[in-house]
Amino acid sequence: MRIQNHPILEFTHGKKVNFIFQGEKMEGYSDEPIASALVAAGIKVLSYSIKMKRPRGFFCAIGKCSSCLMKVNGVPNVRTCMTKLEEGMVIERQ
């Protein structure tokens, strides 16, 4: 499920790293966007809309929408489509 081809963006990755998502240990690659690593792991819902609580996923991938906002290492409202994955990150839906 890893994103291989995109008409505009280039998804690169480095070495394999471990991270925690919703309390579960997962693997991804350093230097890939957090959202990309989650999608590759089968996670489709990154957040929920504030008013209607509808699921939000990996949408624009360029930081223009708010679909990928998540809590990363305790910091809320991180744009996970733009933030690179690092070893030991703790990622949560908000």
PyMOL commands that set and color helices and strands:
alter all, ss='L'
color gray80, all
select helices_A, chain A and resi 34-40
alter helices_A, ss='H'
color red, helices_A
select strands_A, chain A and resi 16-21+24-29+47-48+55-56+69-72+75-79+90-92
alter strands_A, ss='S'
color yellow, strands_A
deselect
rebuild
show_as cartoon
